[in-house]
Amino acid sequence: MTADQAGNLIFKPLAFESTPSLLYYRAQEPGKDISNVLAIEVPKNDKEIAGLQFEDGLTKKVYREGDALSLKGATLRVHYKDGQADQLVNLTNSGVEIHGFDSSKLGEQHLEVSYLGQKLDKTLTVFVVSAEEAGEKAVAGLELTDKPKVEYIVGEALEKEGGRFTVVFEDETTETHALTDEGVEVTGFDTTKEGRQTITIHYKGASTSFDVLVNPKPALNDEYLKQKLAEAEAAKAKVDFTFASPEVKEALLAGMAASEKVLKEHDTSTQDQVNEQLNQLTALLKALDGQANLIKKKKKLFLL
């Protein structure tokens, strides 16, 4: 017994001396404990298969080495006893089993097909060829699977990290790529333009797109930085700066220059940059050691 992705139970054909009303079973997944005893009702007067035949063959019969088998287009006609109507079953049905396909083995292959344990007399014939023999695969389209960052503020650069897409080839095979991979081109983003924008991904002649939103830049609060810069300018005339160690003086002057640059570039500076410079200036002012150095000099002169 197996279960498909929808949770349907698939049993091999069972034979009973007398048909029970319930079938009891236990289930277990690898690495997990076995289930309690469960039961399902056994259908009464269930249809009995009289024969099977292919109604439609596989759409795809030639495969590249390493490709997965595609069951698209293939169907079975199921004949039932007692004159009951035939039924068409897709080969993707969970009751269908296919044996004999090996994508690593080049050449002609004959696949055995069975439905609910009954094997068809005929086989499906497919061919596996090398990549060189098959030639370059043609791209049918692109499908975006993971979007990168989709909301920005004016001035921010487009972020491609995290974005992924699937390439669908005409032979129905697929491969996945990141937006940062070689050969991938991303166009349509304008960091200076507010509003919704359509970003297009180009790869091997095919394209797909997604939307991003560019929000207006929030008002920059740089008043505290201006005040701190004025405080630093005033400190240059005080003892704490005059007698400070050379490296401490140099660090403060560099910090002041960086803060002035952020303020001058008001239209392109970010709030994070302003806050960083404010914190840096605050720390540099606290690090001024002129008073301590002056006291040390006075003590040295007193000792002399």
N, C-alpha and C positions, 0 to 999 in steps of 0.2 A: 504494500500500500504506500502511495505517495500523495502529496498534496501540492496543488498548483498555487500560484501567487494569489489567487482569489480565495484560497482556503478550501477549494473543492477537493474531495478525497477521490483518488484514482486507485481502483482495485484491479488486480489481475482477474481474469475470468474465474469464477468460483463455481464448483459443482456441489449440489446438496442432494442427499438421498430424499430428504423432504425439506421444502423451503421453510426456513424459520421466519418468525415475524420480526425479530431483531437480530442484528449482527453486532457482537461485542468486540471491542478492540482497545488497545492501549497504544499511545504514540510517544515518541521520544526524539528530541533534537540532539545533535552532537553536542556533548559537553553539558547537557542538562538532564535533570531527573526525569524518569519515565512518568507518564501521566497516570491519573486514576483510570479505572475501567470506564470506557465510554460506550455508547450504543447508538446505532442508526437503524432506521426502519428499512427492512428489505422490501423493495417494490413487489407488488403482486402482479402476476400476469405480464411481466416485463417483456418487451419486444425481443425476439430472437433473431440474430443476424443469419441471413441465408447466404450472403456473398458480398464481396467488396470489389470495386474496380475504380481505376482512376477516371475522374471526370475531366479535370484540367491538369496539365503538367506544370512544372516549375517555370516561372517567368524567367528566372536567371539560371542558366545551365553551365556557364563558364566562370570560373573563380580564379582569382589570383592566389598564389601561395600565401597562406596565413589568413585568408578571408574566412568569415563565418558563413555557415550555410543559411541561405535565405529561402524561406518556405512560401514567399509571396506568390499568390496566383494559383497554387496547387490545391485541388479539392478531391475528395473521394465521394463516390456514390455508394451508399450503404443500402443493400437490398434486405428486406425483412421477410420472414416466413408468414404464412397465413394471409398473404395478399395485402399486408400493411404497406402503406406508402413508403417509397424510397426517401432517403435523407441525404442531403449534401453536407459533407463535413470538411472544414478547412484543415490543412495539414498542421496548422498552428493549434488545433484542438488538443487539450491536455490528455485526451485518450489516445492520441497518435504517438507512436514511437518510430524513430528512424535510426537505422544502424548502418555503419559502413562509410561514413564521410570522414575523411582525413585530409585537412587542408595543407598538411606538410608533405603529402604524397602527390607528386606530379603525375598527370595522365588521366585516363578514363576511370571512373568509379561508378559502381552500381550499388545503389542504396536500397536496403530492404525496408519496407514500410508495413507496420501493423496497426490495427485499430482495435482497442479493447482486447488485446491478446491474439487477435486473428490476423495472420500475415497474408498480404496480397501476393498473388502468384507473380505478377510483374514487378520489376524494379524500376527505380528512377535512375537515369543516367546523367552524370555531371562530369565536367572536365576541370582539372586544376592545372594552371599554367604558371610559369615563372613570371616574375615582375618584368624581366627583360622582354619576354615574349608578349606580354600583355601591353607593354608600353605605358606611357604616363596616363594616370587616371584623370578624367575630365571632371571638373567641379560643377555640381548642380546648384549649390547654394550654400549659404552660411547661416547658422543659427546661434544667436547669442545665448549663452548658458549662464554666465555670471557677469553682472554689471560691475564696473569699477565705481569709484565715487561719482555721484550724480548731482551733487549740490555744491556750488562754489560761491565765493565772494569775488567781486570784481578785483582783478589783479592776481588771483591765484592761477597757478599752472594746472593744466589737465593732468590728472593722475590715471595712468594706465594699469597700475598694479592691482591685481585682483580680478581684472577683466579677462574672461575666457569665452571662446566660441567654438562651435563644432563645424567642421567642414563636411558637407554631405556630397559624396561623389555620385556620378550617374550610375555606377554599379551598385549603389545602395550601401557601400561601406562608408565609414566615418573616421575622422581623427580630430583630436582636440588641440587647440592652440591658445596661448596667452596673447594678450594685446601687445606684450613686450617682445614677442618672438620675432626673429628675423623674417623679413618679407611681408610683415603686417604693417599696413599704413592706416593711420587714423586721422580723419580730416573733419573740418566743420566747427572747430572750437575757437571762439574769440573771447579772450579773457577781459577785453575792454567793453564788451557789449552785454548789457543787462537783459534778463529775460530767459525764455526757453530756447534752447538751441538743439539742433539735430546733429548728432555725431555719427559719422559713417566709417565703418570698418571695411577695408579693402584687402582682399587676399586672393591671389591667383585668378584675377579677372572677375571674381564674384564680390558681392558686398551685402552688408546688413547694417542696420542703424539703431540707435537708441537716443533718448532725449536726456539732456541735462538742464539744470536751472542755475543761472548765474544771478545771484542776489546783489543788490547795491551795497556798497561798502558802508558799514556803520560809522557814525560820527566818531572821530578820533578824539579821545580825551587825553590831551597832552599838557594840561595846566599844571599838574603836579610835577611833571618833568621840567617844565619851564622854571617853576619855583626852586626845584632842587638844583638846577643849573645856575640860577642866580645866587643860591646859597654857596655853591662851589666857587663861583667867581669872587664873592665877598671873602671867602676863606683864604684866598691867595694873598690877601693883605694882612693876614693874622699870623701870630706866632706859630700856630700849629702847622701852617704851611711853610713859613719862612725857614724854620729849623727842622723841617721834616727830612727824612732820609731821601737821598736822590731817587731811589727806585720807587718810593711811595709818591713823591712829587710827579715823577714820570707817568705812573699809573693813573693818577688823578687827571692829569692834563690829557692823556689819551682817552679817558672815559668822557671828559667834557667834550672833546672833539667828536667822539662818536655820537654823543647826545645831540650836539648841534646839527650833525648830519641828519639824524632821524627827524628832528624838528623842521629842518630846511626842506626835507622831502615829504612834507605833510601829506600830499595827495597820494603818495604810493606807500607810505609807511603803514604798518599794521599796529593794532593795539598791543599785540604781544611784543613787538619790537620796542614800543614806548615803555611798556612795563619792565622789560628786561633792562633797558638803560636806566630807568628810575631806580631799580634795585641795585644796579651796579654802582651808580653814583652814591647812593646811600651808604653802601659798604665801603667805598673808597674814602668818603669823608670820615667815616668812623675809624678808618685805618691810619689817618694822619697822626704822626708821632712827634710833631714838633715840640709840644709842651714837655713830653717825657725826655726828649733829647736836650732841651734847654736846661731842665732840672739836673740832668747828668753832668752837663758842662759846668753849671754853677757849683755842684758838689766837688767836681774836680778842681776848680779854681780855689775853693775854700780850703781844700786839703793842702794845696800848695802854699 
